Each structure stands twice: as structure tokens, then as C-alpha cells.
Amino acid sequence: MVFLMAVIGAVTRLTESGLSITYWKPVAGALPPLSHEAWLDEFLIYQQSPEFTQKNAGMTLDEFKNIFFWEWLHRQWGRVIGLFFAVPLLWFWLTRRIADGYGHKFLGLLILGGLQGVVGWWMVKSGLIDNPAVSHYRLATHLGLAMVIYGLMIWMALTLLRRDGALLMRPLATSHCLRRHGRWSLGLLTLTVLWGAFTAGLDAGLIYNEWPLMGGSFLPSDFFNITPSWLNIFENHAAVQFTHRWLAFAAFLMVLSFAWRVRSPILATCIVLQLCLGILTLISGVALPLAAMHQAGALLTLAALLYQMHRAMYGASAATKD
């Protein structure tokens, strides 16, 4: 469900639907407009926003319904995730079925899920004041927190399955060097995802739709357009895209070599496909299906990497014990 949430979030961003709902009502906002009059009232609220007055002044009601749907679905799916997590957690707690030492971990995940909703609204608010565009820093925070929640859930699931004997991992000659290689792979993959959020937030993928050069050269001519120069990789469209490109290539090499060391064809396939999807997304001018698959690919690569890191940390001892 968290995986789908991140993909829905990507579609919401790519269809520029994120600012269609200009208020946050966690409970009352669960129902969409159910009558023509209600839709007109909702559209009137949107017409008072900077996005409508500055970008979408000619939008029709039917066009508004389309962007409203994606933002509503994104928020609604978050509510459903909260219920699917909190209700069973309460039941397991009341029936004393939570393993020792895991109660605070599950509670922490629930708190992070609630915080994600707050961060999402904090992000949306940045585009409701003057400039009808969300802060790419806040977008990266929102996506980054989603990846943290997703990663922690996978790691906890692997740990519990191993603890209960339901997860049998192939023997692995692990070492401190191998585990460090995994951590570096995770770090580079995380940085790549964050710069992907910067790229999406600034619409920086809509320029230089070619690979591997940018405007016929390795370094684009407008790389240093902002002063001080170090700020370019965070806010200059060309520099942000450049940084995302080559972080992605560095992550590709790091993760692929880790996959070779742990003999994981699944992880290797994920990172190869992810690089290909990134290039295809770029040269297509950020076509929606490709961009959504690129987001999904990042999540699948993260899951495969975490599994192999878990195996590098615990696989040998678990296999020996079994």
C-alpha cells in the first residue's frame, strides 16, 4: 500500500494535481463532492488559488475534476493506509501478540505515517501563497520520508520473518567490507531519489531531453546561473538535472557491483531497469507512464537492496542456525 501511495504521489505531481485541493481536512475531506452544486463550490474555492489565477484561468469544470481526483485519491489512500496499520496494531496490542521489543517500533511507524500527512500538507501550502508551485525542498522531504517509512517496514518485516523462521536466506560469506558496500549503495540510491524529487519539483526534466550529453556537451552551458555557485546543484534547473543524472549513474555502478558480490540477479535487474527507465523518461520529455514506472522502479530497487543488505547482515548466521 505504501508502494502504491508513492506511485500515486508521482502521478499527482506529474499531472500537476497537487494544488487542486487548497485545504486540509483529515476527516471531513474524505468524501469528494457528491453533487453538481458541490463540485461548483469546490471549483470556486480552487479559482481563488494562485495556480488558477496565474496558470489555469481557462480551466473547465471537467478539467478541474481530473486534477482533483488525483489529489483526493492520494490523500484518501493515505487515510486508508493509516486505518489498515492502526486497527490491527491496536488488536495485536490488546491481545498481547506484539513481540517483545517491537511495540515501540510499530508505534514509531504509526507516528511517522501521521507525520507524513502533516509534511504533505506543509508541502502543498508552499504552493498556495504567491507562486503556484510547491517547494522542491518540501517535495524532497515528503518523498524522502515516504522512502524511510517504506524501508523501515521492509526491514522490520524481514527481521520478524527471520526471527520466526519463515525467511530462509541462502548462505552468504559476509564481511564488514560487504556490509559497508551495502550501506554506500543505500546512501547513493537515497541521494539519487532526493535529487529526483528536486528534478521533479523544479520541472527540470523538461529541459535537455537527451542522453548522455546536455546541449551537446557534458556540462551544460547554464550550469552556473546562480550565485553563490554551490547553490546551483540545489536550485538551478540544468545543474539539478545534471546532478541527478550522474548520481544515478554512480548509484547504478555501486548497486550493480554490490549485486554481483551477493550474487543477486534480481537486484542487478532492478538497478539496470531503473537506469534505463530514467533515460527513457528523460528523452521522452517526462512521459507520464514512464515517469510513474521510474518512481516504482526506485521503490523496487530499494526493496531488493534492503533484502540483500539484510542477508549480508544476518543471512549467514540464520542459514548456519537452520
ROVEXKOL-814155 format. One record per atom (N, C-alpha, C, CB): residue in three letters; x negated, y, z. Coordinates in steps of 0.2 Angstrom, whole numbers, plus 5000, padded with zeros to 4 digits. Atoms other than C-alpha are relative to their C-alpha. Glycine has a CB too. Example, Ala and Ser with C-alpha at 12.3 -4.5 7.8 and 13.67 -1.06 7.14 Angstrom:
2
ala499649945000
ala493849785039
ala499650065000
ala500550005006
ser500449944999
ser493249955036
ser500450055003
ser499850024993
***
This chain:
322
met499649945000
met500050005000
met499650065000
met500550005006
val500449945000
val498650125004
val499650014993
val499449995005
phe500350005007
phe497850074987
phe500550034995
phe499849934998
leu499549975004
leu499450124978
leu500150075002
leu500749965001
met499949934998
met499550284988
met499550044997
met500050005008
ala500649965003
ala497850334982
ala500150014992
ala499449975001
val499950005007
val498350294964
val500650054998
val500249934997
ile499449955000
ile500050394966
ile499750075001
ile500549985005
gly500349944999
gly499050534973
gly499650034994
gly499550005006
ala500349985006
ala497950534957
ala500550024995
ala499549944998
val499549985005
val499450544946
val500350065002
val500549944999
thr499849934998
thr500150684956
thr499650054999
thr500249995008
arg500449945002
arg498650784954
arg499950014993
arg499349985003
leu500149995007
leu498450744936
leu500650034996
leu499849934997
thr499449975003
thr500250794932
thr500150075002
thr500649955001
glu500049934997
glu499950954942
glu500750005003
glu500050054994
ser499450004996
ser501450904953
ser499950025007
ser500349934999
gly500149994993
gly500650934970
gly500350065003
gly499350005001
leu499849934997
leu501351114972
leu500850004999
leu499750064997
ser499350005001
ser503151064967
ser500550015006
ser500249954996
ile499649994994
ile503751054985
ile499650045004
ile500149925003
thr500449944997
thr503251214994
thr500250005008
thr500250064997
tyr499950004993
tyr503751155012
tyr499849935002
tyr500850025002
trp500250064998
trp503351015023
trp500549985006
trp499349995003
lys499550024995
lys504750925032
lys499949925001
lys500850024998
pro500150074999
pro504150755038
pro500649955000
pro499549985006
val499450044999
val505850685042
val500550024995
val500350005007
ala499549975005
ala507150795033
ala499849994993
ala500250075002
gly500250005007
gly506150795017
gly500049934997
gly499350035000
ala500050075003
ala506350605015
ala500549994994
ala500149955005
leu499550015005
leu507850625004
leu499950054995
leu500750015003
pro500049955005
pro507750704987
pro500650044999
pro499749974993
pro499449975002
pro509050824980
pro500549954997
pro499950064996
leu499550065002
leu510650714978
leu500650034995
leu500349975006
ser499549975004
ser511750844968
ser499750054995
ser500650035004
his500349955004
his511550964954
his499950075003
his500550014994
glu500049944996
glu511851104966
glu499350005004
glu500650025004
ala500650014996
ala510451034977
ala499450014996
ala500049945004
trp500650005004
trp509251024963
trp499950084998
trp500149964993
leu500149935002
leu509651204958
leu499750045006
leu500750034998
asp500349974994
asp509251264976
asp499349985001
asp500449975006
glu500750024999
glu507651164976
glu499650044994
glu499949924999
phe500349965006
phe507151244959
phe499950075002
phe500449994993
leu500049934998
leu507551414966
leu499450015005
leu500650025003
ile500549994996
ile506351384980
ile499350004997
ile500049945006
tyr500650015004
tyr504951324968
tyr499950074996
tyr500149944995
gln500149945004
gln505251484957
gln499750065004
gln500750024997
gln500349944996
gln504651594971
gln499349985002
gln500450005007
ser500750024999
ser502951504972
ser499650034995
ser500049925000
pro500549975004
pro501351574964
pro500049954993
pro499450005003
glu500150055006
glu501251414952
glu500650024995
glu500149935002
phe499549995005
phe502951454944
phe499950074997
phe500750005004
thr500049935002
thr502751644943
thr499350014995
thr499950055005
gln500649985004
gln500951634936
gln499849944994
gln499449995005
lys500150055005
lys500951464926
lys500649974997
lys499649955004
asn499450045002
asn502651384924
asn500650044999
asn500149955004
ala499449965000
ala503851534921
ala500549984995
ala499850074999
gly499550035005
gly504651444906
gly500249935002
gly499750014994
met499850074999
met504951284915
met500749995001
met499649985007
thr499350014999
thr506651204914
thr500149965006
thr500249964993
leu499850044995
leu507551114927
leu499849924999
leu500850005002
asp500250075002
asp507250944919
asp499249995001
asp500249984993
glu500750005000
glu505350984918
glu499850005008
glu499750054997
phe500249994993
phe505351034937
phe500249935003
phe500550055003
lys499850074997
lys506250864941
lys499449954999
lys500649974997
asn500650045001
asn504750774934
asn499550015004
asn499850004992
ile500549994995
ile503450854944
ile500249995007
ile499750074999
phe499750014994
phe504550854959
phe500049925002
phe500750035001
phe499950074998
phe504750664958
phe499349975002
phe500249964993
trp500650024998
trp502850634959
trp499850025007
trp499550014995
glu500249974993
glu502550744974
glu500549975005
glu500150075000
trp499550034995
trp504150674983
trp499849925001
trp500750004997
leu500250074999
leu503550494979
leu499449995004
leu499949974993
his500650014997
his501850524985
his500150015008
his499550064998
arg499849994993
arg502550595002
arg500449945003
arg500350075001
gln499650054998
gln503850465003
gln499649935001
gln500649984995
trp500450065000
trp502550325000
trp499650005007
trp499649994994
gly500449994994
gly501550395015
gly500549995006
gly499850075000
arg499550024995
arg503150385026
arg500149935001
arg500650044999
val499850075000
val503450205021
val499449975003
val500149984993
ile500650034997
ile501650165025
ile499950005007
ile499350034997
gly500049994993
gly501750235042
gly500549965004
gly500250085002
leu499550054997
leu503350135046
leu499749935000
leu500750004996
phe500250075001
phe502549975039
phe499449985005
phe499849994993
phe500650014996
phe501050005050
phe500250005008
phe499450054999
ala499849984993
ala501850075066
ala500549945003
ala500350075001
val499550044997
val503349955068
val499749935002
val500649994995
pro500350074997
pro502349785068
pro499550015005
pro499749974993
leu500449994995
leu501049865078
leu500350005007
leu499650074999
leu499750004993
leu502249905092
leu500249935002
leu500650054999
trp499850074998
trp502949725091
trp499449965002
trp500349974993
phe500650034998
phe501249655092
phe499850025007
phe499450004995
trp500249974993
trp500849765107
trp500549975005
trp500050075000
leu499550034995
leu502449715116
leu500049935001
leu500750024998
thr500050074999
thr502249535113
thr499349985001
thr500249964994
arg500750014998
arg500349545118
arg499749954995
arg500049975007
arg500350045005
arg499749475101
arg499450044997
arg500549984995
ile500649965003
ile498349605098
ile499449975003
ile500150085001
ala500650034997
ala496649535100
ala499650055005
ala499549984994
asp500449964996
asp495549595114
asp499550054997
asp499749965006
gly500449955003
gly494649755109
gly500250034994
gly499349964999
tyr499749985006
tyr495749785094
tyr500550055001
tyr500249954996
gly499449964999
gly497149885102
gly499850074998
gly500250005007
his500149935002
his496250055101
his499850014993
his499450025005
lys500150005007
lys495650015084
lys500650014995
lys499549944997
phe499449995004
phe497349995077
phe500350065001
phe500549945002
leu499749934999
leu497950145086
leu499650064997
leu500050015008
gly500449955003
gly496550245079
gly500250004992
gly499249985000
leu499850005007
leu497050185061
leu500750044999
leu500149934998
leu499349975000
leu498850245065
leu499950085001
leu500449985006
ile500249934999
ile498150415071
ile499750034994
ile499650015006
leu500349975006
leu497150435055
leu500550004995
leu499449954998
gly499550005005
gly498650395045
gly500450065001
gly500449945000
gly499649944999
gly499650535053
gly499650064999
gly500250005008
leu500449945002
leu498150655051
leu499950014993
leu499349985003
gln500049995007
gln498150615033
gln500650044997
gln500049934997
gly499449965002
gly499850685031
gly499950075002
gly500649975004
val500149934998
val499350845040
val499550034995
val499750005007
val500549985005
val497750855029
val500350014993
val499449955000
gly499749995006
gly498850835014
gly500450064999
gly500549944998
trp499749945000
trp499950975019
trp499650065000
trp500550015006
trp500549955000
trp498451085023
trp499750014993
trp499449985005
met500250005007
met497851045005
met500550044996
met499849934997
val499549975004
val499451094997
val500150075002
val500749965001
lys500049934998
lys499551255007
lys499550054997
lys500050015008
ser500649965003
ser497951314999
ser500250034993
ser499449965000
gly499749985006
gly498951324983
gly500650045000
gly500049954995
leu499449975000
leu500451414989
leu500050085002
leu500449975005
ile500049934997
ile499751584994
ile499950054994
ile499350015004
asp500149955005
asp498951684979
asp499949964993
asp499550055001
asn500250045006
asn498051564967
asn500449935000
asn499249995001
pro499650075001
pro499151414961
pro499649944999
pro500650014995
ala500450065001
ala497851284963
ala499749985007
ala499450024995
val500350024994
val497351184978
val499350005001
val500349935002
ser500750004999
ser495651204986
ser499749934998
ser499850025007
his500350075001
his494551064979
his499649985006
his499550014994
tyr500350034993
tyr493651054996
tyr500549975004
tyr499750065004
arg499450034996
arg495351015004
arg500249944996
arg500650055001
leu499850065003
leu495750894990
leu499549945001
leu500050014992
ala500550054998
ala494050804993
ala500149975007
ala499350034999
thr499950024994
thr494450805011
thr500549955001
thr500150065005
his499450045000
his496150725008
his499849934997
his500550034996
leu500150065003
leu495450594996
leu499449965004
leu499750014993
gly500550034996
gly493950565007
gly500349965006
gly499550055003
leu499750034995
leu495050525022
leu500449944998
leu500550055004
ala499750065003
ala496050405011
ala499549945000
ala500450024994
met500550055001
met494450315007
met499849975007
met499450024996
val500250024994
val493950305025
val500649955003
val499950065005
ile499550044998
ile495650235030
ile500049934997
ile500750035000
tyr500050065004
tyr495650105016
tyr499449965002
tyr500050024993
gly500650044998
gly493850055020
gly500149975007
gly499450044999
leu500050034993
leu494150035039
leu500549945000
leu500250065005
met499550065000
met495749925035
met499749944997
met500650034997
ile500350065003
ile494749815024
ile499549975005
ile499750024993
trp500550034996
trp493349795036
trp500349975006
trp499550065003
met499750034994
met494449765051
met500449934998
met500650045003
ala499750065003
ala495449635040
ala499549944999
ala500450014994
leu500550055001
leu493849545035
leu499749975007
leu499450034996
thr500250024993
thr493249545054
thr500549955003
thr499950065004
leu499550044997
leu494849475060
leu500149934997
leu500750035000
leu500050065004
leu494949345046
leu499449955002
leu500050014993
arg500650044998
arg493149285050
arg500149985007
arg499450054999
arg499950024993
arg493549285069
arg500449945001
arg500250065004
asp499550055000
asp495049175066
asp499849934996
asp500650024998
gly500250065004
gly494049055055
gly500450004993
gly500149945004
ala499650015006
ala495149095040
ala499650034994
ala500650045000
leu500449975005
leu493749185030
leu499349965000
leu499950075001
leu500650045001
leu492349065024
leu499650034995
leu500249924999
met500449975004
met490949155017
met499449964997
met499750075003
arg500650045002
arg489549075006
arg499450025004
arg499950014992
pro500649984996
pro487949065015
pro499650054996
pro499549945001
leu500449955003
leu486849215012
leu499450025004
leu500450074999
ala500649984997
ala485049245016
ala499950075001
ala499349974996
thr500049934999
thr485249415024
thr499450035003
thr500650025004
ser500649974997
ser483949535030
ser500250085001
ser499450004995
his499949934999
his483849715036
his499950044994
his499550035005
cys500149965006
cys483249775019
cys500749994996
cys499449974996
leu499450015004
leu484849695011
leu500550045003
leu500249935000
arg499549964997
arg485949775023
arg499950074999
arg500149995008
arg500149935001
arg485149945021
arg500150014993
arg499250015001
his499849995007
his485349925002
his500850004999
his499849934996
gly499249995000
gly487249895005
gly500250075003
gly500349955004
arg499849934997
arg487350055016
arg499850054995
arg499650015006
trp500149955005
trp486450155002
trp500550004994
trp499349994998
ser499550015006
ser487650084989
ser500650035002
ser500149934999
leu499349974998
leu489150135000
leu499950085000
leu500149975007
gly500149934999
gly488350305003
gly500150044993
gly499450025003
leu499949975007
leu488150344984
leu500749994997
leu499449964996
leu499350015002
leu489850274980
leu500450055003
leu500249935001
thr499549954996
thr490650384993
thr499850074997
thr499850005007
leu500249935003
leu489650544986
leu500350014993
leu499350015000
thr499749995007
thr490250504969
thr500750015000
thr499849934996
val499349994999
val492050484974
val500250085002
val500349955005
leu499949934998
leu491950654983
leu499950054995
leu499550025006
trp500149955006
trp491250744968
trp500549984994
trp499249994997
gly499450015004
gly492550654958
gly500650045002
gly500249935000
ala499449964997
ala493850744969
ala499850084998
ala500050005007
phe500249935002
phe492850914966
phe500250014992
phe499250015001
thr499950005007
thr492950874947
thr500750014999
thr499749944997
ala499350005001
ala494750844948
ala500350065002
ala500449945003
gly499749944997
gly495150994959
gly499950064996
gly499850015007
leu500249945004
leu494251114948
leu500249994992
leu499350015000
asp499950015007
asp494851034932
asp499450004995
asp500650054997
ala500750005004
ala493051014927
ala499949944995
ala499450005005
gly500150055005
gly493350854917
gly500350024994
gly500449945003
leu499749985006
leu494250954904
leu499550044995
leu500650055001
ile500649975004
ile492551034898
ile499549944999
ile499750065003
tyr500650045001
tyr491050944890
tyr500349934999
tyr499550015005
asn499750065001
asn492150794884
asn499549964995
asn500750004998
glu500550045004
glu490550694878
glu499649975005
glu499650054995
trp500450044996
trp489350574884
trp499449984996
trp500349945004
pro500349984993
pro487850574889
pro499850075000
pro499449965002
leu500249935000
leu487450754884
leu500650045001
leu499750024993
met499549954998
met488350914889
met499950064995
met500150025007
gly500249955004
gly488451034875
gly499449994996
gly500050075003
gly500650015004
gly487050954865
gly499449995004
gly500050054995
ser500650004996
ser485850954880
ser500249965006
ser499750075001
phe499950044994
phe485550854896
phe500350045005
phe499349975002
leu499749964995
leu485851004907
leu500450064996
leu499450045004
pro499649965004
pro487251114901
pro499850085001
pro500850005003
ser500349945000
ser486851294897
ser500350055006
ser500150044994
asp499749964995
asp488051364910
asp500049975007
asp500850014998
phe500150034994
phe487451264924
phe499950045006
phe499449955000
phe500149954995
phe486851414934
phe500450064999
phe499250015001
asn499549945001
asn488351534933
asn500250035007
asn500649984997
ile499849974993
ile488551564952
ile499450015004
ile500549955004
thr500549994995
thr487451644965
thr500250005007
thr499750084998
pro500750035000
pro486651584976
pro500049934996
pro499749985007
ser500150055005
ser486051444964
ser500349935003
ser499349994998
trp499950074997
trp486351294977
trp500849995000
trp499850005007
leu499350015000
leu488251334976
leu500349984994
leu500350075002
asn499750025006
asn488451284958
asn500249935000
asn499450014995
ile499850075000
ile488551104961
ile500649985004
ile499449955003
phe499350014996
phe490051134973
phe500550044996
phe499950035007
glu499549955002
glu490951274963
glu500050014992
glu500050065004
asn500049995007
asn490351284945
asn500249944996
asn499250024998
his499750055003
his491351184934
his499549954996
his500550024995
ala500550045004
ala489951124922
ala499549965005
ala499650054996
ala500550034995
ala488751094937
ala500449945004
ala499750055005
val499650054996
val490150994947
val500149944995
val500750035002
gln499950065004
gln490450884932
gln499349964999
gln500350024993
phe500750025001
phe488550864929
phe499849955006
phe499550054999
thr500250034994
thr488350814947
thr500449935001
thr500150045006
his499650064999
his489750684947
his499849954995
his500850024998
arg500350055005
arg489050604931
arg499449975002
arg499950044993
trp500750034999
trp487350574937
trp500049975007
trp499550055000
leu499950044994
leu487950524955
leu500349944998
leu500450045005
ala499650065002
ala489050404946
ala499549954997
ala500550014995
phe500550045003
phe487550334936
phe499549975006
phe499650044995
ala500450024994
ala486450324952
ala500449955004
ala499850065005
ala499650054997
ala487850234961
ala500149934996
ala500750035002
phe500050065005
phe488050114946
phe499449965001
phe500150024993
leu500650045000
leu486250064947
leu499949975007
leu499450054998
met500150024993
met486250054966
met500449945002
met500150055005
val499550064999
val487849944967
val499949944996
val500750034999
leu500250065005
leu487349834952
leu499549965003
leu499950034993
ser500650044997
ser485649794960
ser500249965006
ser499550055001
phe499850034994
phe486549754976
phe500449944999
phe500450055005
ala499650065002
ala487749644967
ala499649944998
ala500550024995
trp500450055002
trp486349554959
trp499649965006
trp499450034995
arg500450034994
arg485449524976
arg500549955004
arg499850065004
val499550044996
val487049454984
val500449954995
val500550045004
arg499750055005
arg487549354968
arg500750015000
arg499849935002
ser499349995000
ser489249434966
ser500250034993
ser500250065006
pro499749975007
pro489949444948
pro500650045001
pro500249934996
ile499449954999
ile491549524955
ile499850075001
ile500449975006
leu500249934999
leu490649674962
leu499650034994
leu499550005006
ala500349985007
ala489549684946
ala500550024995
ala499549954998
thr499549985005
thr491049684935
thr500450065002
thr500549945000
cys499749944998
cys491949814946
cys499650064998
cys500150005008
ile500449945001
ile490549934945
ile499850024993
ile499350005004
val500149995008
val490249914926
val500650034997
val499849934997
leu499449985002
leu492049934923
leu500250075002
leu500649965002
gln499949944997
gln492150084934
gln499650064996
gln499850015007
leu500449955004
leu490650174924
leu500450014993
leu499349975000
cys499749995006
cys491550134908
cys500650045000
cys500149934997
leu499349964999
leu493250204914
leu499850075001
leu500449975006
gly500249934999
gly492350364920
gly499850034993
gly499450005004
ile500249975007
ile491550384902
ile500650014996
ile499549964997
leu499450005005
leu493150344893
leu500550065003
leu500449935000
thr499649944997
thr494150464905
thr499850074998
thr500050005007
leu500349935002
leu492950604901
leu500150014992
leu499250005002
ile500049985007
ile492850584882
ile500850004997
ile499649954996
ser499349995002
ser494750564881
ser500450065002
ser500449945003
gly499749944998
gly495050734889
gly500449995006
gly500450034995
val499650024994
val495650654905
val500749984999
val500050065005
ala499350035001
ala497050554898
ala500349965006
ala499949944994
leu499750024994
leu498250504912
leu499949935002
leu500750025000
pro500150074998
pro498150314911
pro499349985002
pro500349964994
leu500750014999
leu496350314910
leu499750035007
leu499550024994
ala500149974994
ala496150434924
ala500249965006
ala500250075000
ala499750044995
ala497350334935
ala499649945001
ala500749994999
met500450064999
met496350174932
met499350015003
met500049974993
his500649984997
his494750264936
his500050015007
his499750074997
gln499950004993
gln495450304953
gln500149935003
gln500650055001
ala499950074998
ala496050124955
ala499349965000
ala500549974996
gly500650045000
gly494350064950
gly499550025005
gly499650024993
ala500449984995
ala493450164963
ala500249965007
ala500150085002
leu499850034995
leu494550084976
leu499849925000
leu500850015001
leu500250075001
leu494249904969
leu499349995001
leu500249984993
thr500750014999
thr492449934969
thr499850015007
thr499650064996
leu500150004993
leu492449994987
leu500249945003
leu500450065003
ala499850064997
ala493349844992
ala499549944999
ala500749984998
ala500550055002
ala492149724983
ala499450015004
ala499950004992
leu500749994997
leu490649814990
leu500149995008
leu499850084999
leu499950014993
leu491349815008
leu500049925002
leu500650035003
tyr500050074999
tyr491649625006
tyr499349975000
tyr500449964995
gln500750025000
gln489849595001
gln499650035006
gln499750024993
met500349974994
met489249715015
met500149965006
met500150075001
his499850044995
his490249615027
his499649935000
his500849995000
arg500350065001
arg489549455020
arg499250005002
arg500049974993
ala500749994998
ala487749525022
ala499950015007
ala499750064996
met500149994993
met488049565040
met500249945004
met500450065002
tyr499750054996
tyr489049415046
tyr500049934996
tyr500750025002
gly499850065004
gly489149285031
gly499549945002
gly499950024993
ala500550064998
ala487549185036
ala500249975006
ala499350035000
ser499950034993
ser487949165054
ser500749965000
ser500050065005
ala499350035000
ala489849125050
ala499949934997
ala500550054997
ala500050065004
ala489348995037
ala499649955004
ala499650024994
thr500450054996
thr488048915049
thr500449975005
thr499450045003
lys499550024994
lys489348905063
lys500549954997
lys500350065003
asp499550055002
asp490648825052
asp499649944997
asp500350044994
***
